Amino acid sequence: MVIQLPKVISDYFAADKDSSGGAIAECFTETAVVKDEGNTYTGREAIRRWKTEATTKYTYTVEPFSIVTEGDRIRVASHVVGDFPGSPVDLRYFFILEGDKIAGLEITL
């Protein structure tokens, strides 16, 4: 199934596919906050390091399969397959947008 994602969210997943921490960081505002696996990353540089470390540690693919707007958040459910413990898994990505950038992202089961 093909779903329509807002451009910056589509850009985020495209950069993730290319394993580019720098390109992912550019999708975020300067003061954005990411929450993933019990950790919080604040600011573009911390987000770049987080994603660079994750893509170095694991090889994976992400396939978004649904999108729902919940108040000020956009929830994108995605199927993730890779060489990490628990694979495959469906994860929920909760995005908060600010203009054409991501101001917040929380990734949960």
Secondary structure, 3 states (H helix, E strand, C coil): CCCCCCHHHHHHHHHHHCCCHHHHHHCEEEEEEEEECCEEEECHHHHHHHHHHHHHHCCEEEEEEEEEEECCEEEEEEEEEECCCCCCEEEEEEEEEECCEEEEEEEEC
